[in-house]
Amino acid sequence: MPEPRLASGIWVSAYLARLGLANIPAYVTARGDATAGAVLVKCALLDGTAMLYGREWNIDTDSRPWQVMAEGPERDVDGAIARQRGFDPDLWVIEIESRDGRTLLDKPGLA
């Protein structure tokens, strides 16, 4: 049975609160559809590079794990975000600033 999904706006609010509790600065840089908008998470490593995470359906495991969609120079990652937003204007984008790359996406409770 597929896991229930939270509305995107609620998930984003909870994620930002969780990051705040961990003292990880985060910002919504693009607000998407509050109900069903997909979410991208950009982690700026503060050295000119970044990583971009997104979720894609894995038919083998019937899950939607977070995966690295792009990484490298921050301007290239920003370009990947711009292209995705061109295809999907309902997309949310959250930017995190973390020198060590902590996103908390791999922690329980962020399904």
Phi and psi restraints in degrees (range 20) as a CNS / XPLOR table:
assign (resid 1 and name C) (resid 2 and name N)
       (resid 2 and name CA) (resid 2 and name C) 1.0 -64.3 20.0 2
assign (resid 2 and name N) (resid 2 and name CA)
       (resid 2 and name C) (resid 3 and name N) 1.0 147.5 20.0 2
assign (resid 2 and name C) (resid 3 and name N)
       (resid 3 and name CA) (resid 3 and name C) 1.0 -73.2 20.0 2
assign (resid 3 and name N) (resid 3 and name CA)
       (resid 3 and name C) (resid 4 and name N) 1.0 144.8 20.0 2
assign (resid 3 and name C) (resid 4 and name N)
       (resid 4 and name CA) (resid 4 and name C) 1.0 -66.7 20.0 2
assign (resid 4 and name N) (resid 4 and name CA)
       (resid 4 and name C) (resid 5 and name N) 1.0 148.7 20.0 2
assign (resid 4 and name C) (resid 5 and name N)
       (resid 5 and name CA) (resid 5 and name C) 1.0 -110.7 20.0 2
assign (resid 5 and name N) (resid 5 and name CA)
       (resid 5 and name C) (resid 6 and name N) 1.0 137.3 20.0 2
assign (resid 5 and name C) (resid 6 and name N)
       (resid 6 and name CA) (resid 6 and name C) 1.0 -77.6 20.0 2
assign (resid 6 and name N) (resid 6 and name CA)
       (resid 6 and name C) (resid 7 and name N) 1.0 152.5 20.0 2
assign (resid 6 and name C) (resid 7 and name N)
       (resid 7 and name CA) (resid 7 and name C) 1.0 -59.5 20.0 2
assign (resid 7 and name N) (resid 7 and name CA)
       (resid 7 and name C) (resid 8 and name N) 1.0 142.5 20.0 2
assign (resid 7 and name C) (resid 8 and name N)
       (resid 8 and name CA) (resid 8 and name C) 1.0 -56.4 20.0 2
assign (resid 8 and name N) (resid 8 and name CA)
       (resid 8 and name C) (resid 9 and name N) 1.0 -44.2 20.0 2
assign (resid 8 and name C) (resid 9 and name N)
       (resid 9 and name CA) (resid 9 and name C) 1.0 -61.4 20.0 2
assign (resid 9 and name N) (resid 9 and name CA)
       (resid 9 and name C) (resid 10 and name N) 1.0 -38.7 20.0 2
assign (resid 9 and name C) (resid 10 and name N)
       (resid 10 and name CA) (resid 10 and name C) 1.0 -68.3 20.0 2
assign (resid 10 and name N) (resid 10 and name CA)
       (resid 10 and name C) (resid 11 and name N) 1.0 -43.4 20.0 2
assign (resid 10 and name C) (resid 11 and name N)
       (resid 11 and name CA) (resid 11 and name C) 1.0 -60.8 20.0 2
assign (resid 11 and name N) (resid 11 and name CA)
       (resid 11 and name C) (resid 12 and name N) 1.0 -44.8 20.0 2
assign (resid 11 and name C) (resid 12 and name N)
       (resid 12 and name CA) (resid 12 and name C) 1.0 -61.2 20.0 2
assign (resid 12 and name N) (resid 12 and name CA)
       (resid 12 and name C) (resid 13 and name N) 1.0 -44.8 20.0 2
assign (resid 12 and name C) (resid 13 and name N)
       (resid 13 and name CA) (resid 13 and name C) 1.0 -60.5 20.0 2
assign (resid 13 and name N) (resid 13 and name CA)
       (resid 13 and name C) (resid 14 and name N) 1.0 -43.7 20.0 2
assign (resid 13 and name C) (resid 14 and name N)
       (resid 14 and name CA) (resid 14 and name C) 1.0 -66.0 20.0 2
assign (resid 14 and name N) (resid 14 and name CA)
       (resid 14 and name C) (resid 15 and name N) 1.0 -40.6 20.0 2
assign (resid 14 and name C) (resid 15 and name N)
       (resid 15 and name CA) (resid 15 and name C) 1.0 -64.2 20.0 2
assign (resid 15 and name N) (resid 15 and name CA)
       (resid 15 and name C) (resid 16 and name N) 1.0 -44.0 20.0 2
assign (resid 15 and name C) (resid 16 and name N)
       (resid 16 and name CA) (resid 16 and name C) 1.0 -62.4 20.0 2
assign (resid 16 and name N) (resid 16 and name CA)
       (resid 16 and name C) (resid 17 and name N) 1.0 -39.0 20.0 2
assign (resid 16 and name C) (resid 17 and name N)
       (resid 17 and name CA) (resid 17 and name C) 1.0 -64.2 20.0 2
assign (resid 17 and name N) (resid 17 and name CA)
       (resid 17 and name C) (resid 18 and name N) 1.0 -42.5 20.0 2
assign (resid 17 and name C) (resid 18 and name N)
       (resid 18 and name CA) (resid 18 and name C) 1.0 -63.5 20.0 2
assign (resid 18 and name N) (resid 18 and name CA)
       (resid 18 and name C) (resid 19 and name N) 1.0 -42.8 20.0 2
assign (resid 18 and name C) (resid 19 and name N)
       (resid 19 and name CA) (resid 19 and name C) 1.0 -62.7 20.0 2
assign (resid 19 and name N) (resid 19 and name CA)
       (resid 19 and name C) (resid 20 and name N) 1.0 -41.6 20.0 2
assign (resid 19 and name C) (resid 20 and name N)
       (resid 20 and name CA) (resid 20 and name C) 1.0 -59.7 20.0 2
assign (resid 20 and name N) (resid 20 and name CA)
       (resid 20 and name C) (resid 21 and name N) 1.0 -41.4 20.0 2
assign (resid 20 and name C) (resid 21 and name N)
       (resid 21 and name CA) (resid 21 and name C) 1.0 -64.3 20.0 2
assign (resid 21 and name N) (resid 21 and name CA)
       (resid 21 and name C) (resid 22 and name N) 1.0 -27.2 20.0 2
assign (resid 21 and name C) (resid 22 and name N)
       (resid 22 and name CA) (resid 22 and name C) 1.0 -92.8 20.0 2
assign (resid 22 and name N) (resid 22 and name CA)
       (resid 22 and name C) (resid 23 and name N) 1.0 7.8 20.0 2
assign (resid 22 and name C) (resid 23 and name N)
       (resid 23 and name CA) (resid 23 and name C) 1.0 57.6 20.0 2
assign (resid 23 and name N) (resid 23 and name CA)
       (resid 23 and name C) (resid 24 and name N) 1.0 39.7 20.0 2
assign (resid 23 and name C) (resid 24 and name N)
       (resid 24 and name CA) (resid 24 and name C) 1.0 -109.1 20.0 2
assign (resid 24 and name N) (resid 24 and name CA)
       (resid 24 and name C) (resid 25 and name N) 1.0 111.4 20.0 2
assign (resid 24 and name C) (resid 25 and name N)
       (resid 25 and name CA) (resid 25 and name C) 1.0 -62.5 20.0 2
assign (resid 25 and name N) (resid 25 and name CA)
       (resid 25 and name C) (resid 26 and name N) 1.0 134.8 20.0 2
assign (resid 25 and name C) (resid 26 and name N)
       (resid 26 and name CA) (resid 26 and name C) 1.0 -149.1 20.0 2
assign (resid 26 and name N) (resid 26 and name CA)
       (resid 26 and name C) (resid 27 and name N) 1.0 149.0 20.0 2
assign (resid 26 and name C) (resid 27 and name N)
       (resid 27 and name CA) (resid 27 and name C) 1.0 -142.0 20.0 2
assign (resid 27 and name N) (resid 27 and name CA)
       (resid 27 and name C) (resid 28 and name N) 1.0 146.5 20.0 2
assign (resid 27 and name C) (resid 28 and name N)
       (resid 28 and name CA) (resid 28 and name C) 1.0 -86.4 20.0 2
assign (resid 28 and name N) (resid 28 and name CA)
       (resid 28 and name C) (resid 29 and name N) 1.0 115.9 20.0 2
assign (resid 28 and name C) (resid 29 and name N)
       (resid 29 and name CA) (resid 29 and name C) 1.0 -100.2 20.0 2
assign (resid 29 and name N) (resid 29 and name CA)
       (resid 29 and name C) (resid 30 and name N) 1.0 -14.0 20.0 2
assign (resid 29 and name C) (resid 30 and name N)
       (resid 30 and name CA) (resid 30 and name C) 1.0 -149.5 20.0 2
assign (resid 30 and name N) (resid 30 and name CA)
       (resid 30 and name C) (resid 31 and name N) 1.0 124.5 20.0 2
assign (resid 30 and name C) (resid 31 and name N)
       (resid 31 and name CA) (resid 31 and name C) 1.0 -95.4 20.0 2
assign (resid 31 and name N) (resid 31 and name CA)
       (resid 31 and name C) (resid 32 and name N) 1.0 124.7 20.0 2
assign (resid 31 and name C) (resid 32 and name N)
       (resid 32 and name CA) (resid 32 and name C) 1.0 -103.5 20.0 2
assign (resid 32 and name N) (resid 32 and name CA)
       (resid 32 and name C) (resid 33 and name N) 1.0 -162.2 20.0 2
assign (resid 32 and name C) (resid 33 and name N)
       (resid 33 and name CA) (resid 33 and name C) 1.0 -66.6 20.0 2
assign (resid 33 and name N) (resid 33 and name CA)
       (resid 33 and name C) (resid 34 and name N) 1.0 128.2 20.0 2
assign (resid 33 and name C) (resid 34 and name N)
       (resid 34 and name CA) (resid 34 and name C) 1.0 -66.3 20.0 2
assign (resid 34 and name N) (resid 34 and name CA)
       (resid 34 and name C) (resid 35 and name N) 1.0 -23.3 20.0 2
assign (resid 34 and name C) (resid 35 and name N)
       (resid 35 and name CA) (resid 35 and name C) 1.0 -95.8 20.0 2
assign (resid 35 and name N) (resid 35 and name CA)
       (resid 35 and name C) (resid 36 and name N) 1.0 -50.9 20.0 2
assign (resid 35 and name C) (resid 36 and name N)
       (resid 36 and name CA) (resid 36 and name C) 1.0 -129.2 20.0 2
assign (resid 36 and name N) (resid 36 and name CA)
       (resid 36 and name C) (resid 37 and name N) 1.0 13.0 20.0 2
assign (resid 36 and name C) (resid 37 and name N)
       (resid 37 and name CA) (resid 37 and name C) 1.0 -67.6 20.0 2
assign (resid 37 and name N) (resid 37 and name CA)
       (resid 37 and name C) (resid 38 and name N) 1.0 138.0 20.0 2
assign (resid 37 and name C) (resid 38 and name N)
       (resid 38 and name CA) (resid 38 and name C) 1.0 -69.5 20.0 2
assign (resid 38 and name N) (resid 38 and name CA)
       (resid 38 and name C) (resid 39 and name N) 1.0 161.4 20.0 2
assign (resid 38 and name C) (resid 39 and name N)
       (resid 39 and name CA) (resid 39 and name C) 1.0 -125.0 20.0 2
assign (resid 39 and name N) (resid 39 and name CA)
       (resid 39 and name C) (resid 40 and name N) 1.0 131.9 20.0 2
assign (resid 39 and name C) (resid 40 and name N)
       (resid 40 and name CA) (resid 40 and name C) 1.0 -112.6 20.0 2
assign (resid 40 and name N) (resid 40 and name CA)
       (resid 40 and name C) (resid 41 and name N) 1.0 143.9 20.0 2
assign (resid 40 and name C) (resid 41 and name N)
       (resid 41 and name CA) (resid 41 and name C) 1.0 -122.1 20.0 2
assign (resid 41 and name N) (resid 41 and name CA)
       (resid 41 and name C) (resid 42 and name N) 1.0 118.0 20.0 2
assign (resid 41 and name C) (resid 42 and name N)
       (resid 42 and name CA) (resid 42 and name C) 1.0 -99.8 20.0 2
assign (resid 42 and name N) (resid 42 and name CA)
       (resid 42 and name C) (resid 43 and name N) 1.0 129.0 20.0 2
assign (resid 42 and name C) (resid 43 and name N)
       (resid 43 and name CA) (resid 43 and name C) 1.0 -111.5 20.0 2
assign (resid 43 and name N) (resid 43 and name CA)
       (resid 43 and name C) (resid 44 and name N) 1.0 105.9 20.0 2
assign (resid 43 and name C) (resid 44 and name N)
       (resid 44 and name CA) (resid 44 and name C) 1.0 -82.4 20.0 2
assign (resid 44 and name N) (resid 44 and name CA)
       (resid 44 and name C) (resid 45 and name N) 1.0 122.5 20.0 2
assign (resid 44 and name C) (resid 45 and name N)
       (resid 45 and name CA) (resid 45 and name C) 1.0 -85.8 20.0 2
assign (resid 45 and name N) (resid 45 and name CA)
       (resid 45 and name C) (resid 46 and name N) 1.0 1.8 20.0 2
assign (resid 45 and name C) (resid 46 and name N)
       (resid 46 and name CA) (resid 46 and name C) 1.0 65.2 20.0 2
assign (resid 46 and name N) (resid 46 and name CA)
       (resid 46 and name C) (resid 47 and name N) 1.0 22.3 20.0 2
assign (resid 46 and name C) (resid 47 and name N)
       (resid 47 and name CA) (resid 47 and name C) 1.0 -127.3 20.0 2
assign (resid 47 and name N) (resid 47 and name CA)
       (resid 47 and name C) (resid 48 and name N) 1.0 16.4 20.0 2
assign (resid 47 and name C) (resid 48 and name N)
       (resid 48 and name CA) (resid 48 and name C) 1.0 93.8 20.0 2
assign (resid 48 and name N) (resid 48 and name CA)
       (resid 48 and name C) (resid 49 and name N) 1.0 -1.9 20.0 2
assign (resid 48 and name C) (resid 49 and name N)
       (resid 49 and name CA) (resid 49 and name C) 1.0 -118.0 20.0 2
assign (resid 49 and name N) (resid 49 and name CA)
       (resid 49 and name C) (resid 50 and name N) 1.0 164.9 20.0 2
assign (resid 49 and name C) (resid 50 and name N)
       (resid 50 and name CA) (resid 50 and name C) 1.0 -154.1 20.0 2
assign (resid 50 and name N) (resid 50 and name CA)
       (resid 50 and name C) (resid 51 and name N) 1.0 166.1 20.0 2
assign (resid 50 and name C) (resid 51 and name N)
       (resid 51 and name CA) (resid 51 and name C) 1.0 -129.0 20.0 2
assign (resid 51 and name N) (resid 51 and name CA)
       (resid 51 and name C) (resid 52 and name N) 1.0 144.0 20.0 2
assign (resid 51 and name C) (resid 52 and name N)
       (resid 52 and name CA) (resid 52 and name C) 1.0 -119.1 20.0 2
assign (resid 52 and name N) (resid 52 and name CA)
       (resid 52 and name C) (resid 53 and name N) 1.0 127.5 20.0 2
assign (resid 52 and name C) (resid 53 and name N)
       (resid 53 and name CA) (resid 53 and name C) 1.0 -113.1 20.0 2
assign (resid 53 and name N) (resid 53 and name CA)
       (resid 53 and name C) (resid 54 and name N) 1.0 143.2 20.0 2
assign (resid 53 and name C) (resid 54 and name N)
       (resid 54 and name CA) (resid 54 and name C) 1.0 -147.7 20.0 2
assign (resid 54 and name N) (resid 54 and name CA)
       (resid 54 and name C) (resid 55 and name N) 1.0 171.9 20.0 2
assign (resid 54 and name C) (resid 55 and name N)
       (resid 55 and name CA) (resid 55 and name C) 1.0 -116.0 20.0 2
assign (resid 55 and name N) (resid 55 and name CA)
       (resid 55 and name C) (resid 56 and name N) 1.0 136.9 20.0 2
assign (resid 55 and name C) (resid 56 and name N)
       (resid 56 and name CA) (resid 56 and name C) 1.0 -132.6 20.0 2
assign (resid 56 and name N) (resid 56 and name CA)
       (resid 56 and name C) (resid 57 and name N) 1.0 146.3 20.0 2
assign (resid 56 and name C) (resid 57 and name N)
       (resid 57 and name CA) (resid 57 and name C) 1.0 -67.7 20.0 2
assign (resid 57 and name N) (resid 57 and name CA)
       (resid 57 and name C) (resid 58 and name N) 1.0 130.5 20.0 2
assign (resid 57 and name C) (resid 58 and name N)
       (resid 58 and name CA) (resid 58 and name C) 1.0 -106.8 20.0 2
assign (resid 58 and name N) (resid 58 and name CA)
       (resid 58 and name C) (resid 59 and name N) 1.0 105.2 20.0 2
assign (resid 58 and name C) (resid 59 and name N)
       (resid 59 and name CA) (resid 59 and name C) 1.0 -64.9 20.0 2
assign (resid 59 and name N) (resid 59 and name CA)
       (resid 59 and name C) (resid 60 and name N) 1.0 -31.0 20.0 2
assign (resid 59 and name C) (resid 60 and name N)
       (resid 60 and name CA) (resid 60 and name C) 1.0 -65.7 20.0 2
assign (resid 60 and name N) (resid 60 and name CA)
       (resid 60 and name C) (resid 61 and name N) 1.0 -38.9 20.0 2
assign (resid 60 and name C) (resid 61 and name N)
       (resid 61 and name CA) (resid 61 and name C) 1.0 -105.1 20.0 2
assign (resid 61 and name N) (resid 61 and name CA)
       (resid 61 and name C) (resid 62 and name N) 1.0 -2.1 20.0 2
assign (resid 61 and name C) (resid 62 and name N)
       (resid 62 and name CA) (resid 62 and name C) 1.0 52.6 20.0 2
assign (resid 62 and name N) (resid 62 and name CA)
       (resid 62 and name C) (resid 63 and name N) 1.0 47.5 20.0 2
assign (resid 62 and name C) (resid 63 and name N)
       (resid 63 and name CA) (resid 63 and name C) 1.0 -141.3 20.0 2
assign (resid 63 and name N) (resid 63 and name CA)
       (resid 63 and name C) (resid 64 and name N) 1.0 172.2 20.0 2
assign (resid 63 and name C) (resid 64 and name N)
       (resid 64 and name CA) (resid 64 and name C) 1.0 -125.7 20.0 2
assign (resid 64 and name N) (resid 64 and name CA)
       (resid 64 and name C) (resid 65 and name N) 1.0 73.8 20.0 2
assign (resid 64 and name C) (resid 65 and name N)
       (resid 65 and name CA) (resid 65 and name C) 1.0 -72.2 20.0 2
assign (resid 65 and name N) (resid 65 and name CA)
       (resid 65 and name C) (resid 66 and name N) 1.0 153.6 20.0 2
assign (resid 65 and name C) (resid 66 and name N)
       (resid 66 and name CA) (resid 66 and name C) 1.0 -74.9 20.0 2
assign (resid 66 and name N) (resid 66 and name CA)
       (resid 66 and name C) (resid 67 and name N) 1.0 134.6 20.0 2
assign (resid 66 and name C) (resid 67 and name N)
       (resid 67 and name CA) (resid 67 and name C) 1.0 -135.1 20.0 2
assign (resid 67 and name N) (resid 67 and name CA)
       (resid 67 and name C) (resid 68 and name N) 1.0 150.7 20.0 2
assign (resid 67 and name C) (resid 68 and name N)
       (resid 68 and name CA) (resid 68 and name C) 1.0 -72.5 20.0 2
assign (resid 68 and name N) (resid 68 and name CA)
       (resid 68 and name C) (resid 69 and name N) 1.0 122.6 20.0 2
assign (resid 68 and name C) (resid 69 and name N)
       (resid 69 and name CA) (resid 69 and name C) 1.0 -98.7 20.0 2
assign (resid 69 and name N) (resid 69 and name CA)
       (resid 69 and name C) (resid 70 and name N) 1.0 -28.2 20.0 2
assign (resid 69 and name C) (resid 70 and name N)
       (resid 70 and name CA) (resid 70 and name C) 1.0 -158.9 20.0 2
assign (resid 70 and name N) (resid 70 and name CA)
       (resid 70 and name C) (resid 71 and name N) 1.0 150.6 20.0 2
assign (resid 70 and name C) (resid 71 and name N)
       (resid 71 and name CA) (resid 71 and name C) 1.0 -157.4 20.0 2
assign (resid 71 and name N) (resid 71 and name CA)
       (resid 71 and name C) (resid 72 and name N) 1.0 154.2 20.0 2
assign (resid 71 and name C) (resid 72 and name N)
       (resid 72 and name CA) (resid 72 and name C) 1.0 136.3 20.0 2
assign (resid 72 and name N) (resid 72 and name CA)
       (resid 72 and name C) (resid 73 and name N) 1.0 -151.4 20.0 2
assign (resid 72 and name C) (resid 73 and name N)
       (resid 73 and name CA) (resid 73 and name C) 1.0 -54.7 20.0 2
assign (resid 73 and name N) (resid 73 and name CA)
       (resid 73 and name C) (resid 74 and name N) 1.0 138.7 20.0 2
assign (resid 73 and name C) (resid 74 and name N)
       (resid 74 and name CA) (resid 74 and name C) 1.0 -58.0 20.0 2
assign (resid 74 and name N) (resid 74 and name CA)
       (resid 74 and name C) (resid 75 and name N) 1.0 -36.5 20.0 2
assign (resid 74 and name C) (resid 75 and name N)
       (resid 75 and name CA) (resid 75 and name C) 1.0 -64.7 20.0 2
assign (resid 75 and name N) (resid 75 and name CA)
       (resid 75 and name C) (resid 76 and name N) 1.0 -33.0 20.0 2
assign (resid 75 and name C) (resid 76 and name N)
       (resid 76 and name CA) (resid 76 and name C) 1.0 -69.8 20.0 2
assign (resid 76 and name N) (resid 76 and name CA)
       (resid 76 and name C) (resid 77 and name N) 1.0 -40.0 20.0 2
assign (resid 76 and name C) (resid 77 and name N)
       (resid 77 and name CA) (resid 77 and name C) 1.0 -65.7 20.0 2
assign (resid 77 and name N) (resid 77 and name CA)
       (resid 77 and name C) (resid 78 and name N) 1.0 -40.8 20.0 2
assign (resid 77 and name C) (resid 78 and name N)
       (resid 78 and name CA) (resid 78 and name C) 1.0 -61.7 20.0 2
assign (resid 78 and name N) (resid 78 and name CA)
       (resid 78 and name C) (resid 79 and name N) 1.0 -36.4 20.0 2
assign (resid 78 and name C) (resid 79 and name N)
       (resid 79 and name CA) (resid 79 and name C) 1.0 -64.4 20.0 2
assign (resid 79 and name N) (resid 79 and name CA)
       (resid 79 and name C) (resid 80 and name N) 1.0 -39.6 20.0 2
assign (resid 79 and name C) (resid 80 and name N)
       (resid 80 and name CA) (resid 80 and name C) 1.0 -64.3 20.0 2
assign (resid 80 and name N) (resid 80 and name CA)
       (resid 80 and name C) (resid 81 and name N) 1.0 -38.9 20.0 2
assign (resid 80 and name C) (resid 81 and name N)
       (resid 81 and name CA) (resid 81 and name C) 1.0 -64.3 20.0 2
assign (resid 81 and name N) (resid 81 and name CA)
       (resid 81 and name C) (resid 82 and name N) 1.0 -45.2 20.0 2
assign (resid 81 and name C) (resid 82 and name N)
       (resid 82 and name CA) (resid 82 and name C) 1.0 -60.1 20.0 2
assign (resid 82 and name N) (resid 82 and name CA)
       (resid 82 and name C) (resid 83 and name N) 1.0 -41.0 20.0 2
assign (resid 82 and name C) (resid 83 and name N)
       (resid 83 and name CA) (resid 83 and name C) 1.0 -64.0 20.0 2
assign (resid 83 and name N) (resid 83 and name CA)
       (resid 83 and name C) (resid 84 and name N) 1.0 -43.7 20.0 2
assign (resid 83 and name C) (resid 84 and name N)
       (resid 84 and name CA) (resid 84 and name C) 1.0 -63.0 20.0 2
assign (resid 84 and name N) (resid 84 and name CA)
       (resid 84 and name C) (resid 85 and name N) 1.0 -40.8 20.0 2
assign (resid 84 and name C) (resid 85 and name N)
       (resid 85 and name CA) (resid 85 and name C) 1.0 -67.3 20.0 2
assign (resid 85 and name N) (resid 85 and name CA)
       (resid 85 and name C) (resid 86 and name N) 1.0 -28.6 20.0 2
assign (resid 85 and name C) (resid 86 and name N)
       (resid 86 and name CA) (resid 86 and name C) 1.0 -65.4 20.0 2
assign (resid 86 and name N) (resid 86 and name CA)
       (resid 86 and name C) (resid 87 and name N) 1.0 -34.2 20.0 2
assign (resid 86 and name C) (resid 87 and name N)
       (resid 87 and name CA) (resid 87 and name C) 1.0 -81.9 20.0 2
assign (resid 87 and name N) (resid 87 and name CA)
       (resid 87 and name C) (resid 88 and name N) 1.0 -33.3 20.0 2
assign (resid 87 and name C) (resid 88 and name N)
       (resid 88 and name CA) (resid 88 and name C) 1.0 -135.7 20.0 2
assign (resid 88 and name N) (resid 88 and name CA)
       (resid 88 and name C) (resid 89 and name N) 1.0 90.7 20.0 2
assign (resid 88 and name C) (resid 89 and name N)
       (resid 89 and name CA) (resid 89 and name C) 1.0 -69.5 20.0 2
assign (resid 89 and name N) (resid 89 and name CA)
       (resid 89 and name C) (resid 90 and name N) 1.0 -10.7 20.0 2
assign (resid 89 and name C) (resid 90 and name N)
       (resid 90 and name CA) (resid 90 and name C) 1.0 -87.0 20.0 2
assign (resid 90 and name N) (resid 90 and name CA)
       (resid 90 and name C) (resid 91 and name N) 1.0 5.7 20.0 2
assign (resid 90 and name C) (resid 91 and name N)
       (resid 91 and name CA) (resid 91 and name C) 1.0 -74.9 20.0 2
assign (resid 91 and name N) (resid 91 and name CA)
       (resid 91 and name C) (resid 92 and name N) 1.0 134.7 20.0 2
assign (resid 91 and name C) (resid 92 and name N)
       (resid 92 and name CA) (resid 92 and name C) 1.0 -90.3 20.0 2
assign (resid 92 and name N) (resid 92 and name CA)
       (resid 92 and name C) (resid 93 and name N) 1.0 145.1 20.0 2
assign (resid 92 and name C) (resid 93 and name N)
       (resid 93 and name CA) (resid 93 and name C) 1.0 -131.7 20.0 2
assign (resid 93 and name N) (resid 93 and name CA)
       (resid 93 and name C) (resid 94 and name N) 1.0 124.0 20.0 2
assign (resid 93 and name C) (resid 94 and name N)
       (resid 94 and name CA) (resid 94 and name C) 1.0 -112.3 20.0 2
assign (resid 94 and name N) (resid 94 and name CA)
       (resid 94 and name C) (resid 95 and name N) 1.0 132.2 20.0 2
assign (resid 94 and name C) (resid 95 and name N)
       (resid 95 and name CA) (resid 95 and name C) 1.0 -111.3 20.0 2
assign (resid 95 and name N) (resid 95 and name CA)
       (resid 95 and name C) (resid 96 and name N) 1.0 130.1 20.0 2
assign (resid 95 and name C) (resid 96 and name N)
       (resid 96 and name CA) (resid 96 and name C) 1.0 -112.3 20.0 2
assign (resid 96 and name N) (resid 96 and name CA)
       (resid 96 and name C) (resid 97 and name N) 1.0 144.9 20.0 2
assign (resid 96 and name C) (resid 97 and name N)
       (resid 97 and name CA) (resid 97 and name C) 1.0 -112.0 20.0 2
assign (resid 97 and name N) (resid 97 and name CA)
       (resid 97 and name C) (resid 98 and name N) 1.0 113.7 20.0 2
assign (resid 97 and name C) (resid 98 and name N)
       (resid 98 and name CA) (resid 98 and name C) 1.0 -153.1 20.0 2
assign (resid 98 and name N) (resid 98 and name CA)
       (resid 98 and name C) (resid 99 and name N) 1.0 109.3 20.0 2
assign (resid 98 and name C) (resid 99 and name N)
       (resid 99 and name CA) (resid 99 and name C) 1.0 -58.4 20.0 2
assign (resid 99 and name N) (resid 99 and name CA)
       (resid 99 and name C) (resid 100 and name N) 1.0 -33.6 20.0 2
assign (resid 99 and name C) (resid 100 and name N)
       (resid 100 and name CA) (resid 100 and name C) 1.0 -95.9 20.0 2
assign (resid 100 and name N) (resid 100 and name CA)
       (resid 100 and name C) (resid 101 and name N) 1.0 5.7 20.0 2
assign (resid 100 and name C) (resid 101 and name N)
       (resid 101 and name CA) (resid 101 and name C) 1.0 77.7 20.0 2
assign (resid 101 and name N) (resid 101 and name CA)
       (resid 101 and name C) (resid 102 and name N) 1.0 16.6 20.0 2
assign (resid 101 and name C) (resid 102 and name N)
       (resid 102 and name CA) (resid 102 and name C) 1.0 -70.8 20.0 2
assign (resid 102 and name N) (resid 102 and name CA)
       (resid 102 and name C) (resid 103 and name N) 1.0 126.2 20.0 2
assign (resid 102 and name C) (resid 103 and name N)
       (resid 103 and name CA) (resid 103 and name C) 1.0 -122.2 20.0 2
assign (resid 103 and name N) (resid 103 and name CA)
       (resid 103 and name C) (resid 104 and name N) 1.0 -16.9 20.0 2
assign (resid 103 and name C) (resid 104 and name N)
       (resid 104 and name CA) (resid 104 and name C) 1.0 65.2 20.0 2
assign (resid 104 and name N) (resid 104 and name CA)
       (resid 104 and name C) (resid 105 and name N) 1.0 6.6 20.0 2
assign (resid 104 and name C) (resid 105 and name N)
       (resid 105 and name CA) (resid 105 and name C) 1.0 -66.8 20.0 2
assign (resid 105 and name N) (resid 105 and name CA)
       (resid 105 and name C) (resid 106 and name N) 1.0 -23.0 20.0 2
assign (resid 105 and name C) (resid 106 and name N)
       (resid 106 and name CA) (resid 106 and name C) 1.0 -90.1 20.0 2
assign (resid 106 and name N) (resid 106 and name CA)
       (resid 106 and name C) (resid 107 and name N) 1.0 4.3 20.0 2
assign (resid 106 and name C) (resid 107 and name N)
       (resid 107 and name CA) (resid 107 and name C) 1.0 -91.4 20.0 2
assign (resid 107 and name N) (resid 107 and name CA)
       (resid 107 and name C) (resid 108 and name N) 1.0 146.5 20.0 2
assign (resid 107 and name C) (resid 108 and name N)
       (resid 108 and name CA) (resid 108 and name C) 1.0 -57.3 20.0 2
assign (resid 108 and name N) (resid 108 and name CA)
       (resid 108 and name C) (resid 109 and name N) 1.0 147.7 20.0 2
assign (resid 108 and name C) (resid 109 and name N)
       (resid 109 and name CA) (resid 109 and name C) 1.0 99.5 20.0 2
assign (resid 109 and name N) (resid 109 and name CA)
       (resid 109 and name C) (resid 110 and name N) 1.0 -1.7 20.0 2
assign (resid 109 and name C) (resid 110 and name N)
       (resid 110 and name CA) (resid 110 and name C) 1.0 -115.0 20.0 2
assign (resid 110 and name N) (resid 110 and name CA)
       (resid 110 and name C) (resid 111 and name N) 1.0 43.3 20.0 2
